[in-house]
């Protein structure tokens, strides 16, 4: 594996782009403000079996944090993807996670972008399928979309050299999910917490471990796109809305994962350079 040649100036330039993106995330989109209004009504008219599905999704998040649950992915395939982006060919060296950590940042970005696009297409197909049946298939759509979100975040973690098999990383993944589904106040809180974690030596583990509110993460995930699901309640027409909404949701989740993991990798490289 070749030694990295990324300059400090390049890393700081990339970090600036991420910080600009973070600043843009702190503005609440008009439709997100409007979205708070109809969800209460939706909640009241939603049948009990839909609420039960959401409750099951809450339990699955707990299982994911503890054990990885049913959302474990193929590490080998992701490592091969980063190897291909790094060397222009696959299977020559046989990348390990340690090799990924030393890979060029651009190769990590390309791998993450390719995964995000692929998973967004899967989510769109899923949304179209469940949108066809209206309210009754909505009960299936929420936990499936949640599962797809957790999978793509694990894959992006691997793209930047972090191991989702570690509980600490799964907690960070849930924070990424929380960020993607939060309003302006929630996004700001998550960013401030993660900034404290990376600035304090050895403080990251304690910061991301404070997940007493993980149930609120999933409740917020449901609430913040609940208004959009109103359009998906109409049978057949819901196919169009379902595909569009799910694709957009997955792309938002993947973007949050990419930016937050990329920032960690950049900060670690800058710190390593300063200590060299």
C-alpha positions in Angstrom: 0.0 0.0 0.0 1.4 3.4 -1.0 2.0 6.1 1.6 -0.6 8.8 1.5 0.4 12.0 -0.2 -2.6 14.2 0.8 -1.4 17.6 1.9 -2.6 19.4 5.0 -3.9 22.1 2.7 -6.0 19.6 0.8 -7.4 18.1 4.0 -8.3 21.5 5.4 -10.0 22.4 2.2 -12.1 19.3 2.3 -12.9 20.0 6.0 -14.0 23.5 5.0 -16.5 22.0 2.5 -17.9 19.8 5.2 -18.3 22.6 7.7 -20.1 24.7 5.0 -22.4 21.7 4.5 -23.0 21.5 8.2 -23.9 25.2 8.3 -26.4 24.7 5.5 -28.1 21.9 7.4 -28.9 24.2 10.3 -31.7 25.9 8.2 -35.1 24.3 8.4 -36.8 23.6 5.1 -40.2 25.2 4.7 -41.9 21.8 4.1 -40.3 20.5 7.3 -42.0 23.3 9.2 -45.3 22.6 7.5 -44.8 18.9 8.1 -45.3 19.2 11.8 -49.0 20.1 11.3 -50.6 17.1 9.6 -48.7 14.4 11.4 -50.8 14.6 14.6 -53.9 13.9 12.5 -52.1 11.1 10.7 -51.2 9.6 14.0 -54.8 9.6 15.2 -56.2 8.0 12.1 -53.4 5.4 11.7 -54.6 1.9 12.6 -53.1 0.0 15.5 -51.2 -2.5 13.4 -49.2 0.4 11.8 -48.3 1.6 15.3 -47.2 -1.9 16.2 -44.9 -2.0 13.2 -43.3 1.3 14.3 -42.9 -0.2 17.8 -41.1 -3.2 16.3 -38.8 -0.8 14.5 -37.9 0.8 17.8 -37.0 -2.6 19.2 -34.9 -3.4 16.1 -32.9 -0.2 16.7 -32.1 -1.4 20.2 -31.0 -4.8 18.8 -28.9 -3.1 16.2 -27.0 -1.0 18.8 -26.3 -4.1 20.9 -25.5 -6.8 18.3 -25.9 -5.4 14.8 -29.3 -7.1 14.6 -30.4 -8.2 11.1 -28.6 -5.3 9.3 -25.1 -6.7 9.1 -23.6 -6.3 5.6 -20.8 -7.8 3.6 -17.5 -6.2 4.7 -15.6 -8.0 2.0 -17.6 -6.4 -0.8 -17.2 -2.9 0.5 -13.4 -3.3 1.0 -13.1 -4.6 -2.6 -15.0 -1.5 -3.8 -12.6 0.9 -2.0 -9.6 -1.2 -3.3 -11.0 -0.8 -6.9 -11.4 3.0 -6.4 -7.9 3.2 -4.9 -5.9 1.1 -7.3 -8.1 1.0 -10.4 -8.6 -2.7 -10.2 -10.0 -5.2 -7.7 -8.7 -8.2 -5.9 -5.0 -7.5 -6.6 -3.9 -6.8 -3.0 -7.0 -7.8 -1.0 -7.7 -4.8 1.1 -8.2 -5.1 4.8 -9.9 -2.4 7.0 -6.5 -1.1 7.9 -5.7 -0.6 4.2 -9.0 1.3 3.8 -7.9 3.7 6.6 -4.8 4.5 4.6 -6.6 4.8 1.2 -6.9 8.2 -0.5 -9.8 10.3 0.6 -11.1 10.6 -3.0 -11.3 6.8 -3.2 -13.4 6.7 0.0 -15.7 9.4 -1.4 -16.2 7.6 -4.7 -17.0 4.4 -3.0 -19.5 6.1 -0.6 -21.2 8.0 -3.5 -21.6 4.8 -5.6 -23.2 3.0 -2.6 -25.5 5.9 -1.9 -26.8 5.9 -5.4 -27.3 2.2 -5.5 -29.1 2.1 -2.2 -31.3 5.1 -3.1 -32.5 3.2 -6.2 -33.4 0.2 -4.1 -35.3 2.5 -1.7 -37.2 4.0 -4.6 -38.2 0.6 -5.9 -39.3 -0.3 -2.3 -41.3 2.9 -2.0 -43.1 2.3 -5.3 -44.0 -1.2 -4.3 -45.4 -0.3 -0.9 -47.0 2.9 -2.2 -49.2 0.8 -4.5 -51.3 -0.4 -1.6 -51.7 2.9 0.3 -52.2 2.8 4.1 -52.0 -0.9 4.6 -48.5 -1.3 2.9 -47.3 1.8 4.7 -46.9 -0.4 7.8 -44.3 -2.4 5.8 -42.5 0.6 4.3 -41.4 2.3 7.6 -39.3 -0.5 9.1 -38.0 -1.5 5.6 -36.8 2.1 4.9 -35.3 2.2 8.4 -33.4 -1.1 7.7 -32.1 0.2 4.3 -30.9 3.4 6.1 -29.0 1.4 8.7 -27.4 -0.8 6.0 -26.1 2.1 3.9 -24.7 3.9 7.0 -22.8 0.7 7.9 -21.4 0.5 4.4 -20.4 4.1 4.4 -18.6 3.6 7.8 -16.6 0.8 6.1 -15.8 3.1 3.2 -14.0 5.5 5.6 -12.3 2.7 7.5 -14.6 2.3 10.5 -15.8 -1.0 11.7 -19.6 -1.2 12.2 -19.1 -4.5 14.1 -18.0 -2.3 17.0 -20.8 -1.1 19.3 -19.2 2.4 19.4 -19.6 2.7 15.6 -23.2 1.4 15.7 -24.0 4.2 18.2 -22.4 6.7 15.8 -24.5 5.3 13.0 -27.6 5.9 15.0 -26.4 9.5 15.5 -26.0 9.9 11.8 -29.6 8.6 11.3 -30.7 11.0 14.0 -29.0 13.9 12.3 -30.6 13.1 8.9 -34.1 12.9 10.3 -33.8 15.9 12.7 -35.1 19.4 12.5 -32.8 22.5 12.8 -32.6 22.2 16.6 -31.8 18.5 16.5 -29.2 18.8 13.8 -27.4 21.5 15.8 -27.4 19.4 18.9 -26.0 16.4 17.2 -23.2 18.4 15.5 -22.3 20.1 18.8 -22.1 16.7 20.5 -20.0 15.1 17.8 -17.7 18.1 17.7 -17.1 17.8 21.5 -16.4 14.1 21.0 -13.7 14.6 18.4 -12.1 17.6 20.2 -11.8 15.8 23.5 -9.0 13.2 23.7 -10.6 9.9 24.3 -14.0 11.6 24.7 -15.7 10.2 21.6 -16.8 6.9 23.2 -18.5 8.5 26.2 -20.2 11.1 24.0 -21.8 8.8 21.4 -22.6 6.3 24.1 -25.2 8.6 25.6 -28.1 7.2 23.7 -30.8 7.2 26.3 -32.9 8.9 23.6 -32.6 6.4 20.8 -36.3 5.7 20.9 -36.8 9.4 20.2 -34.4 9.0 17.3 -36.8 6.5 15.6 -39.9 8.5 16.7 -38.4 11.6 15.1 -37.5 9.6 12.0 -41.1 8.6 11.7 -42.5 12.1 12.5 -40.3 14.1 10.3 -41.4 12.4 7.1 -44.9 11.5 8.3 -46.4 14.4 6.4 -44.8 13.1 3.2 -46.4 9.7 3.8 -49.8 11.3 3.7 -49.4 11.4 -0.1 -48.5 7.7 -0.1 -51.8 6.8 1.6 -53.6 7.0 -1.8 -53.5 3.6 -3.5 -51.7 3.5 -6.9 -50.9 7.2 -6.8 -48.8 6.4 -3.8 -46.4 4.6 -6.0 -45.0 7.8 -7.4 -44.8 9.5 -4.0 -43.4 6.4 -2.4 -40.6 6.1 -4.8 -39.7 9.8 -4.7 -39.9 10.0 -0.9 -37.9 6.9 -0.2 -35.2 7.8 -2.7 -34.9 11.3 -1.2 -34.8 9.9 2.4 -32.0 7.4 1.6 -30.0 10.0 -0.2 -30.3 12.4 2.8 -29.2 9.6 5.2 -26.3 8.6 3.0 -25.1 12.2 2.6 -25.2 12.7 6.4 -23.2 9.5 6.9 -20.7 10.4 4.3 -20.1 13.9 5.6 -19.9 12.9 9.3 -17.6 9.9 8.7 -15.5 11.9 6.2 -15.0 14.6 8.8 -13.8 12.1 11.4 -11.3 10.7 8.9 -10.0 14.1 8.0 -9.7 15.3 11.6 -7.8 12.1 12.5 -5.4 12.6 9.6 -4.8 16.2 10.5 -4.2 15.2 14.1 -1.8 12.5 13.0 0.1 14.9 10.9 0.3 17.4 13.7 1.7 14.8 16.0 4.2 13.4 13.5 
